[in-house]
Amino acid sequence: MNTSTITSNDLSNCDVFLHIQELKKKMDYIKNGLFVTKNTINNMFGHCESWQVASITATSVLTSIWIWNFIIQDESLYERSKKFIFTQVKKIPKIAKRIHDETKQISEAFENDMMENTKNEKYIVKLPGKGLSREDLIETVNRYLNLGKYKWKEGYISGAVYYYDEKLIELLTEVYGLASYTNPLHSDIFPGICKMEAEVVRIVSDLFHGGPNVCGTMTSGGTESIIMACKAYRDYSRNKWGIRNGVILAPKSAHPAFDKAASYFGLRVHHIDLDPDYFTVDLKKMEKAISKNTILLVGSFPNFPYGTSDDIEAISNLGLKYKIPVHVDCCLGGFIAAFMPLAGYHLPSFDFILPGVTSISADTHKYGYSPKGSSVILYSDKKFRHNQYYVCTEWPGGHYGSPTISGSRSGGIIAACWATLMHFGLEGYISSTKEIIKTKMFVENELRKIKDIFIFGNPTTSVIAIGSKSFNIYRLSDAMNSRGWNLNMLQFPIGIHICITHLHTKPGVASLFIEDFKKELHEIINNPHVEQSRKIAMYGMSATLPDRTIVGDITRYFIDAMYYIPS
């Protein structure tokens, strides 16, 4: 056969022959390599006894596993090294004593604040020999409720109380009283309470464009709603994909309830950086962080620190692309976001209208205006909710199952939440949303006109976060506090925020806030070197401390002070 008559089949056969030859060479190379390795190992251990070979093998395997587990952990090698160094440094006597003295002073300062707030009240530390009369009880409760310096009923606080109306309180008090001894755990005894809970879940589902498959439960608050979602996805990923070390991808601005859930359930949260201009999650970094162990993608609408909202549609698309569930945290502003389009304000899609969204948490006790202790967690399908439940079939007392962390729950809270939704209705919530967003826009526009401060990103619903490049913004918070205003402090970077509620929509409240804000800012700019108060110095210090365990200890002392009882 000459070259002019070679066909394509011949070329193909030649290529196959060459590939076979090449593959044979590689196989021979591998074979020779294994032979050399085998001889090398035999030469190394040929003089050893059998027990020595077994011992060396076992030691090598265990050492390799230890090294692998040391490297592949939840925390990076850098973080663990940093913690180790700080732990050793704090053992130095002089440093240990200084840390002890400083934290003791901080602990005492927290207790002194509590003592100051309750200085005119005696503490009851033992049961009274004879029960108090109704009049004495009501008088004592009212006295206790009036402790504290903030005029919260007049709107001097950020968030905390989202609606206050005495007639509504009377109504809900009556409803709660009627249902106070009921318990949805006993569904056969109190089917009406279970019906109310089911109706609350269905109503909230409808507000977030949930179809017939959307389901959920009520919980005690946003933290429990988020914890339940994380528990559901942990179990779902284990059962479906066999993932034992689940990872949650959440923005750095996401609520710490995700970290709390991870701590409880043996999960890990990978915190994704925010866009430095918009203070929303960096989507490229989120996608890059996705791994075979990722069990959940998280977005906030809006987040608590800045009031900005992540691009939920883009996160939904990531969820669909990689077949990962997506949770949207609407705990803070969900009951405003749900009504804003109906009130005439455009919002990007963020709920079950997006096919990748598999769960939503929303607090009925914030802008839903129900009494504290109620929230809703929703799922796109029962397969997720089933993994939220806890079921025990081996208990001598019978089969036990509960939908949330609590076993027994207060039917009074469920009934009061249901009654609140019925009381406001669609028109009531739309009207309230219009008032709040109008007030928020007024405050935001006025703040943007002021020099020496800036607004973080573009707030979506009701939270406005404020920072400054000219001075320590904590000074402004402290100054406003002296005028009776209670604002929230932020860190990384430092800032403050105000959460606009229905209380701020009362005539003159928002204007007074802006007026006091301008006065205190003018004073700060004209007196830049005023010594900081101990409270501001402590907050500033905690925001810059590289050893976060010390900050954790400070937080624990603050919680201790909540349980203060005189010695």
C-alpha positions in Angstrom: 0.0 0.0 0.0 1.5 3.3 -1.0 0.8 6.6 0.8 -1.7 7.8 -1.8 -4.1 5.0 -1.1 -4.2 5.2 2.8 -7.9 5.6 3.9 -9.4 7.3 6.9 -10.0 3.9 8.5 -6.3 3.1 8.1 -5.4 6.4 9.8 -7.8 5.5 12.5 -6.3 2.1 12.9 -2.8 3.6 13.0 -3.9 6.0 15.7 -5.3 3.1 17.8 -2.1 1.2 17.4 0.0 4.1 18.5 -2.3 4.7 21.5 -2.0 1.1 22.5 1.8 1.2 22.2 1.8 4.4 24.3 -0.5 2.9 26.9 1.7 -0.2 27.1 4.8 1.9 27.7 3.0 3.7 30.6 1.8 0.4 32.1 5.4 -0.9 31.9 6.6 2.3 33.5 4.1 1.9 36.4 4.9 -1.7 36.7 8.6 -1.0 36.9 7.9 1.8 39.4 5.9 -0.6 41.6 8.6 -3.2 41.4 11.3 -0.6 42.4 9.0 0.6 45.3 8.4 -3.0 46.4 12.1 -3.8 46.4 12.9 -0.6 48.3 10.3 -1.3 51.0 11.5 -4.9 51.3 15.1 -3.7 51.6 14.1 -1.2 54.3 12.1 -3.6 56.4 13.5 -7.0 55.4 15.6 -7.2 58.6 12.6 -6.4 60.8 10.5 -8.9 62.7 6.8 -9.4 61.7 5.6 -7.6 64.8 7.8 -4.6 64.0 6.5 -4.4 60.5 2.9 -4.4 61.8 3.8 -1.8 64.5 5.4 0.5 62.0 2.5 0.2 59.6 -0.1 0.9 62.3 1.9 3.9 63.6 2.3 5.3 60.1 -1.4 5.0 59.3 -2.5 6.5 62.6 0.1 9.4 62.2 -1.2 10.0 58.7 -4.8 10.1 59.9 -3.8 12.5 62.7 -2.0 14.9 60.3 -4.9 14.8 57.9 -7.5 15.6 60.7 -5.2 18.3 62.0 -5.0 20.0 58.6 -8.6 19.4 57.5 -10.6 21.0 60.3 -13.5 23.5 60.6 -11.0 26.3 61.4 -8.1 27.2 59.3 -4.5 26.4 60.4 -4.0 30.2 60.8 -7.0 30.6 63.1 -6.0 27.7 65.3 -2.4 28.9 65.4 -3.6 32.4 66.4 -5.8 30.9 69.2 -2.9 28.8 70.5 -0.6 31.8 70.6 -3.2 33.9 72.5 -3.8 31.1 74.9 -0.1 30.8 75.7 0.3 34.6 76.0 -2.6 34.8 78.5 -0.7 32.3 80.7 2.0 34.9 81.3 1.4 36.0 85.0 1.6 39.8 84.4 -0.7 39.6 81.3 -3.1 37.2 83.0 -3.4 39.5 86.0 -4.1 42.6 83.8 -6.8 40.7 81.9 -8.3 39.5 85.1 -8.4 43.0 86.6 -9.8 44.6 83.5 -12.5 42.0 83.0 -13.4 42.2 86.7 -13.9 46.0 86.3 -16.1 45.4 83.2 -18.2 42.8 85.1 -18.7 45.2 87.9 -19.7 48.0 85.5 -22.4 45.8 84.0 -23.7 45.0 87.5 -23.6 48.7 88.5 -25.8 49.5 85.5 -28.3 46.9 86.6 -28.1 48.2 90.2 -28.7 51.7 89.0 -31.8 50.7 87.0 -33.3 48.9 90.0 -31.9 51.0 92.9 -35.4 51.9 94.2 -36.6 48.3 94.3 -36.1 45.5 96.9 -35.2 42.1 95.5 -37.5 39.2 96.4 -35.3 36.2 96.9 -37.7 33.9 98.8 -41.3 32.9 98.3 -43.6 35.2 100.4 -45.2 33.3 103.3 -48.6 34.4 102.1 -49.5 34.9 98.5 -49.8 38.6 97.3 -53.3 40.0 96.6 -54.3 40.8 93.1 -53.9 44.6 93.7 -50.4 44.1 95.2 -49.4 41.9 92.3 -50.6 44.3 89.6 -49.0 47.3 91.4 -45.7 45.5 91.6 -45.7 44.3 88.0 -46.5 47.9 86.8 -43.6 49.2 88.9 -41.2 46.7 87.5 -42.3 47.4 84.0 -41.5 51.1 84.5 -37.9 50.5 85.5 -35.3 51.7 83.0 -34.5 55.1 81.5 -35.7 54.9 77.9 -39.0 56.4 76.8 -39.7 53.5 74.5 -43.4 54.2 74.1 -42.5 57.6 72.6 -40.2 56.0 70.0 -36.8 56.7 71.5 -35.5 53.2 70.8 -34.2 51.3 67.7 -36.3 48.3 67.0 -37.2 46.2 70.1 -40.8 47.3 70.3 -42.4 47.4 66.8 -46.0 48.5 67.6 -47.7 49.8 70.7 -51.4 50.4 71.1 -53.2 50.0 74.4 -56.5 48.8 72.8 -54.6 46.1 70.8 -52.8 45.0 74.0 -56.2 44.7 75.8 -57.5 42.5 73.0 -54.4 40.3 72.8 -54.3 40.0 76.6 -57.8 38.7 76.6 -57.1 36.3 73.7 -53.9 35.1 75.5 -55.8 34.6 78.7 -58.4 32.4 77.0 -55.7 30.1 75.5 -53.0 30.4 78.2 -53.4 26.9 79.5 -53.6 25.2 76.1 -50.8 23.2 74.5 -50.5 22.2 70.8 -48.5 19.1 71.8 -51.8 17.6 72.8 -53.5 18.0 69.5 -56.4 15.7 70.4 -57.2 17.9 73.4 -56.7 21.3 71.8 -57.4 20.8 68.0 -58.5 24.5 67.8 -55.0 25.7 68.7 -53.4 23.4 66.1 -55.9 24.8 63.6 -54.8 28.4 64.5 -51.2 27.5 64.0 -51.9 25.9 60.7 -53.8 29.0 59.6 -50.9 31.3 60.6 -48.5 29.2 58.6 -50.7 29.1 55.6 -51.4 32.9 55.7 -47.7 33.7 56.0 -46.9 31.3 53.2 -49.4 33.1 51.0 -47.7 36.4 51.7 -44.4 35.0 50.5 -45.9 33.5 47.3 -46.0 30.0 48.6 -47.8 27.4 46.5 -49.8 24.5 47.7 -46.7 22.5 48.6 -45.2 25.2 50.9 -45.5 24.2 54.6 -43.9 25.1 57.9 -44.4 25.6 61.7 -44.5 28.4 64.2 -41.5 28.8 66.5 -40.6 30.9 69.5 -38.7 33.5 67.5 -36.3 34.1 64.6 -33.4 32.4 66.2 -35.4 29.1 66.6 -36.7 29.4 63.1 -33.2 29.6 61.7 -32.0 26.8 64.0 -34.8 24.6 62.9 -34.0 25.2 59.2 -30.3 24.3 59.8 -31.3 21.2 61.7 -33.6 20.2 58.8 -30.9 20.7 56.1 -28.3 18.8 58.2 -30.6 15.8 58.4 -31.8 16.1 54.8 -28.2 16.2 53.5 -27.2 13.3 55.6 -30.1 11.1 54.5 -30.0 12.1 50.8 -26.3 12.6 50.1 -24.5 11.1 53.1 -22.9 14.4 54.0 -21.5 14.1 57.6 -19.7 17.4 57.9 -22.1 19.9 56.5 -21.1 23.5 55.7 -23.4 26.5 55.5 -22.4 29.4 53.3 -23.7 32.6 54.8 -22.8 36.3 54.3 -20.8 37.9 57.1 -23.9 40.0 57.8 -26.1 37.0 58.4 -27.7 36.6 61.8 -25.5 34.7 64.4 -28.4 32.2 64.8 -26.7 30.3 61.9 -23.5 30.1 64.0 -25.6 29.1 67.0 -27.2 26.3 65.0 -23.8 25.1 63.8 -22.6 25.0 67.4 -25.6 22.9 68.4 -25.7 20.5 65.5 -22.0 19.9 64.6 -22.1 22.0 61.4 -19.7 24.7 60.1 -20.5 28.2 58.8 -18.3 29.6 56.1 -18.8 33.4 56.3 -18.7 35.0 52.9 -17.3 38.6 52.5 -19.6 41.5 51.6 -19.3 43.8 48.7 -17.5 46.8 50.2 -19.7 49.3 48.4 -23.2 47.8 48.8 -22.7 45.7 51.9 -24.4 42.7 50.3 -22.9 39.2 49.9 -20.1 38.8 47.3 -21.7 36.3 44.9 -18.5 35.3 43.2 -16.9 34.4 46.5 -20.0 32.5 47.5 -20.0 30.4 44.4 -16.2 29.8 44.7 -16.8 28.6 48.3 -19.3 25.9 47.3 -17.9 22.4 47.9 -19.2 18.8 48.1 -20.0 19.4 51.8 -22.2 22.5 51.3 -25.7 21.9 52.6 -27.2 25.4 52.5 -26.8 28.8 50.9 -28.1 31.8 52.9 -29.3 35.2 52.0 -30.8 38.0 54.1 -33.7 40.2 53.1 -32.8 42.4 54.8 -29.8 41.8 57.1 -29.8 43.2 60.6 -26.6 45.3 60.7 -27.0 47.4 57.6 -30.6 46.8 56.4 -29.3 46.0 53.0 -30.6 42.9 51.1 -28.6 40.2 49.3 -29.3 39.3 45.7 -31.7 36.5 46.5 -32.4 35.8 42.8 -28.7 35.2 42.1 -28.4 33.0 45.2 -31.5 31.1 44.1 -29.8 30.5 40.7 -26.7 29.2 42.5 -28.9 26.8 44.5 -30.5 25.4 41.3 -27.1 25.2 39.5 -25.5 23.2 42.3 -28.6 21.5 43.7 -28.2 23.1 47.1 -31.1 24.4 49.2 -31.4 28.1 49.7 -32.7 29.8 52.9 -33.9 33.4 53.0 -33.7 35.1 56.4 -36.7 37.5 56.4 -36.9 37.6 60.2 -36.3 41.3 60.6 -38.1 43.0 57.7 -40.1 40.2 56.2 -43.5 41.6 57.3 -42.6 44.9 55.6 -41.0 43.4 52.5 -44.1 41.2 51.9 -46.4 44.3 51.8 -44.1 46.9 50.2 -45.1 46.0 46.6 -48.8 46.2 47.6 -48.0 49.6 49.2 -46.5 50.9 45.9 -42.8 50.2 46.5 -40.8 48.1 44.1 -38.7 45.3 45.4 -36.6 42.6 43.6 -37.9 39.0 43.9 -36.8 37.4 47.2 -39.3 34.7 48.2 -40.9 31.4 46.9 -41.6 33.0 43.6 -37.9 32.1 42.9 -37.6 28.3 42.2 -34.3 27.9 44.1 -35.7 29.2 47.4 -36.4 26.3 49.7 -37.1 28.0 53.0 -37.9 31.4 54.6 -37.9 32.5 58.2 -40.1 35.5 59.2 -40.9 36.9 62.6 -44.5 37.6 63.3 -43.5 39.3 66.6 -41.6 42.1 64.8 -43.5 43.8 62.0 -46.3 41.3 62.3 -47.0 43.1 65.6 -47.9 40.0 67.5 -46.6 39.5 71.1 -43.0 38.3 71.6 -42.3 34.7 71.2 -43.7 33.9 67.7 -42.0 33.4 64.4 -42.7 31.2 61.3 -40.3 28.9 59.4 -41.5 27.9 55.9 -40.3 25.2 53.5 -41.0 24.7 49.8 -41.7 21.0 50.4 -42.7 18.6 53.2 -39.5 16.6 52.7 -37.6 19.5 54.3 -40.1 20.0 57.2 -40.0 16.2 57.9 -36.3 16.6 58.7 -37.0 19.4 61.1 -39.1 17.2 63.3 -37.7 15.2 66.2 -39.2 11.7 66.5 -38.5 9.0 69.2 -40.1 5.6 68.8 -38.4 3.6 71.5 -39.6 5.5 74.7 -41.6 3.4 77.2 -44.0 6.4 77.5 -45.1 5.9 73.9 -44.2 7.4 70.5 -42.9 10.9 70.9 -42.6 13.6 68.2 -42.4 17.3 68.2 -42.0 19.8 65.4 -39.7 22.3 67.1 -37.1 22.5 69.9 -39.9 22.9 72.5 -42.1 20.0 73.5 -44.9 21.9 75.2 -45.6 25.2 73.7 -47.9 28.0 74.8 -51.2 27.9 72.9 -51.7 31.5 74.2 -48.9 32.8 72.0 -50.3 31.0 69.0 -53.7 32.3 69.6 -52.4 35.9 70.2 -50.4 35.7 66.9 -53.5 34.4 65.0 -55.6 37.2 66.5 -53.1 39.9 65.6 -53.2 38.8 61.9 -56.9 38.8 62.0 -57.0 42.2 63.7 -54.8 44.0 61.1 -55.9 42.2 58.0 -54.3 43.0 54.6 -55.3 46.7 54.6 -54.0 47.3 58.1 -50.5 45.9 57.3 -50.3 47.8 54.0 -51.2 51.1 55.8 -48.6 50.4 58.5 -46.0 49.6 55.9 -46.7 52.9 54.0 -46.2 54.9 57.2 -43.0 53.1 58.2 -41.3 53.3 54.8 -42.3 56.9 54.4 -40.7 57.7 57.8 -37.6 55.6 56.9 -37.2 57.4 53.6 -37.5 60.8 55.4 -34.8 59.9 58.0 -32.5 58.4 55.4 -32.8 61.4 53.1 -32.1 63.8 55.9 -29.1 61.8 57.1 -27.6 61.7 53.6 -27.6 65.5 53.5 -25.3 65.7 56.6 -21.5 66.0 56.2 -19.1 63.8 58.2 -21.3 60.7 58.1 -22.3 58.2 55.5 -25.0 55.5 55.0 -24.0 51.9 54.6 -25.2 50.7 51.2 -28.8 51.0 50.1 -31.2 50.1 52.9 -34.2 48.0 51.7 -36.8 48.2 54.4 -36.6 49.8 57.8 -32.9 49.8 59.0 -30.5 52.7 58.4 -26.8 52.1 59.3 -24.5 55.1 59.8 -20.8 55.4 59.7 -18.1 58.1 59.7 -14.6 58.6 58.3 -14.2 61.8 60.3 -14.7 60.6 63.9 -15.5 57.6 66.1 -19.2 57.0 65.4 -19.6 55.4 68.8 -19.2 58.9 70.3 -22.3 60.0 68.4 -24.2 57.0 69.8 -23.2 57.9 73.3 -24.2 61.5 72.8 -27.6 60.5 71.4 -28.0 58.1 74.4 -27.6 61.1 76.7 -30.6 62.6 75.0 -32.6 59.4 75.6 -32.1 57.7 72.2 -31.1 54.1 72.2 -29.3 53.1 69.0 -27.6 49.8 68.0 -23.8 49.6 67.7 -22.1 47.7 64.9 -18.5 46.4 64.3 -16.3 45.3 61.5 -16.5 48.2 60.5 -17.8 50.2 63.4 -21.1 51.9 62.9 -24.5 52.5 64.4 -28.0 51.9 63.1 -31.6 52.9 63.8 -34.4 50.4 63.1 -37.5 52.4 62.2 -40.7 51.0 63.7 -44.3 52.1 63.9 -43.5 54.1 67.0 -41.3 56.4 64.9 -44.2 57.3 62.6 -45.9 59.2 65.4 -46.0 63.0 64.7 -42.7 64.8 65.4 -40.6 61.7 66.5 -38.6 61.4 63.3 -38.0 65.2 63.1 -36.9 65.2 66.7 -34.4 62.4 66.0 -32.8 64.3 63.1 -32.7 67.6 65.2 -31.0 65.9 68.1 -28.7 64.0 65.7 -27.5 67.3 64.1 -27.0 69.0 67.4 -24.8 66.2 68.9 -22.9 65.8 65.6 -22.1 69.6 65.6 -20.8 69.3 69.2 -18.6 66.4 68.3 -17.1 68.0 65.2 -16.3 71.2 67.1 -14.8 69.2 70.1 -12.9 66.3 68.5 -10.6 65.6 71.5 -13.2 65.0 74.2 -12.3 62.0 76.4 -14.4 59.0 75.6 -16.8 57.5 78.2 -15.9 54.1 79.6 -18.7 52.5 77.7 -17.5 53.9 74.4 -13.9 53.0 75.2 -15.0 49.4 76.0 -16.9 49.1 72.7 -14.0 50.5 70.7 -11.6 48.2 72.4 -13.7 45.1 71.8 -14.0 45.9 68.1 -10.2 46.0 67.7 -9.2 43.1 70.0 -7.6 40.3 67.9 -8.3 37.8 70.7 -12.0 37.3 70.4 -12.1 35.0 73.4 -11.7 38.0 75.6 -14.6 39.7 73.9 -16.6 36.5 74.4 -15.8 36.7 78.2 -17.0 40.3 78.2 -20.3 39.2 76.6 -20.7 36.5 79.2 -20.3 39.0 82.0 -23.0 41.2 80.4 -25.4 38.2 80.4 -24.4 37.5 84.0 -25.5 41.0 84.9 -29.0 40.2 83.6 -29.3 37.7 86.4 -28.0 40.1 89.1 -29.2 39.6 92.6 -27.6 41.5 95.6 -25.3 39.4 97.7 
